[in-house]
Amino acid sequence: MLQLKVIREEKQRIVSGLRKRNWAAQQLRVIDRIIDTDELRRSTQKELDDALAEGNRLAKSIGQLMAQGKKDEAETLKTQVATLKVKSASLEEKLNGLKTQLDDLLYSVPNCPHKSVPKGKTPEENKVAKDWTKPFPTLPENALPHWELAKQYNLFDLELGVKLTGAGFPVYRGKGARLQRGLIQFFLDEAVKAGYEEILPPHLVNEDTARGTGQLPDKEAQMYKCELDNLYLIPTAEVPVTNIMRDEIVPVKDLPVKMTAYTPCFRREAGSYGAHVRGLNRVHQFDKVEIVQIEHPDRSYKALQGMVRHVEKIMNKLELPYRILLLCGGDMGFSSAKTYDFEVWSAAQKRWLEVSSVSCFETFQANRMKLRYRDENGKLELAHTLNGSALALARIVAAILENNQTPEGIRLPKVLWKYTGFKMI
């Protein structure tokens, strides 16, 4: 959530940033509504404060008059106090309504993109920050996509997932399951070596947690909800892990806070159909290792570059062709101020598949979560939050299977041998 103070004091910068997100003039009116609502809230608060102060003053006078035997005058003031109480109650009700209205307006506004974020409306307008320059994998004749390889080598079963749950819930089997488990451990080991504390969080979260990282009220349609308990299945470990720091005050000396977690992720992905989402390209449940940082605002973009290098290091160890995209304003997530996407080359499908997003959210999430740090002078300031996929497994598995197929079988990257216990499928 954008800070109200920033909207009031830097309105033009916020409007320019939202235009970069392709907000139309009609949408931008919400900024004026926020400012107008806040003005009314402030004036109502002052009126309420004045009424309460006057009531307190009169109450003291009543006691003095009664002590002096001036009962009639005291009774007159009692009538005035009663009137002020009614007025104060009405003003308090109005104030609470304005606060709710203001919060709803603030929650509807996405983050303001960083000045380095390029303009653009669609994924096609994202900027290639780093392109693959080495040769792409050379596959044997009649190379198969990963869903056909899975059938041939009994690695995962999409039809069985339909039987057990529904479309988009694969069942991994045999060496497919061991590959999945090996990748998870490899990613966690890499994160721990990079200084991230491993967390094993719940896979269900409450509304406050989902709201803290920006999933609510923006992404309800993409989340699975347990209606009876009013809980949500997590779409990413970012949600519970970042919220560990909700309502916390972190000493500046303890920054950055670095955490990593493996979790399954659940996404409804409503409206996703067609050949481009076959196999593991888009599923409703997938495994992912997430990295999260809570950082000082002066160092957050340096931290972002460090997280990008971390993901890049993993991609190199997996010997997978990749490219890095700097997302344009129109393709960024609701909460992000700047995002880099990693895409892996799927040799059999001859297309790029997104496998990681690494983002800086500046104070957007911290403002929702009341996540602050105390500086050297004792002043409280909002921290910056960052997170990234390191990595999402489904499409990584797809690329490993497709890119490493040979007439003899599928040869795994060397870094995974000790994790899987086998070199070939």
C-alpha positions, 0 to 999 in steps of 0.5 A: 500500500502506498503511503498516504503521506507520499501520495499527498506530498508527491502526487505528480510522481505517483500519477506519472508512475501509475500512467507507466502502469497504463492507468487511464485518466478515469482510474487516476481519479482515485488519487484525488479521491484519496486526497479529498477523503483524507482532507475530510477525515482530517477536518472530521478528526479536528471537529471531534477533538474539539468537541471532546475537549469542550466536553471535558472542559465543561465537565470540570466546570460542572464540578466547580459550580456544584461545589460553589452551590450553583446548581442551576448553572451546573444543570445548564452545562450538563445539558450542553455536555449531553449535546456534545456527547451526541455530537461526538458519537456522530462524528466518531461514526463518521470518522470510522466510515471515512477511515474505512473508505480511505483504506479501501481506496488505498488498497485499490492502488498498485505500487508506483514503478521505479524510475528505471522501469520501462514503459509498456503495456504487454509482455512483448514490451519487456526489456531483455536485460541479459540474453543467452549468447551460447549455443542452444541445446541440440536435440536428437531427431524426433525430440519429445516435449516433456509431457511425452517424455513423462509418459515414456519414462513414467515420471509424472502422471497428469491423468492420475492427477485428474482422477485424484483432484482435477486438471492441473495437479500432476502426480510425480512418480519414481525418478520423476518424484526423486528429481523433484525432491532433489531439485528442492534440496539443491535450491534450499542448499544454495539459499542457505549457503547464500545466508538465508535462514530456512523457514518451514511455514504453514501452507494456509494463511489468514486474511491479514497475512494475504493482505499484508503482501498484496494478495488481497484485495487484488488476487482473490480470484487466483487463490484457493479459499477454505470458506469454513475457516476463512483461510487461503492456500498460499500461492507462494511462500512469499506470503507467510514468510514475509508476514513473519515480520508483520508488526515488527520493529527491526533494529537497523543493525539486524538488516538485512533479514534473509529467509528462504522456504520451500512450499507447494504453491496453489494457484487457480490460474482461471482462464488458462487454456490452450497448447501453451499450457500443456504438461507442466507449463501451467499447473494449479499446484507446484513446488517452489523455493522462495527467497525473501529479504527485509532490507534498509531502503538505501540498500534495497536495489543493491539487494535486488541485484544480488538476488538476481545474481543468486538465481542466475548462479543456480541457472548456470549450475543447472546448465540451462539456457536462460534470459533475464527480462526487466518487466515493463510497467504494464506487465508488473505485479500489483505490489512490485516497484521493479521486477526481473523475470527469468525465462528458461529455453524449452528446446523441444517446445522451442519457446521461453518459459518463465521460471522466476520473478525477482522483485523489490516492493520498496515500502508497499508491503511494509506499509500494509504490514507495519514492518519498520526498523529503528535507525541509529537515532531511534526513529522508526521508518518503513523497511523495504521488502524483496522476494524471488523464486529460486526456483519454481520447479514445474517448468524447470523440470520441463526444461531439464527433461526436454533439453537433456534428452538423448537417444539413450535417455535423459542425462541430468545436469552434474550438479543434481547427481548427488541429490537424485542418486542417478545420472540418467533417466 
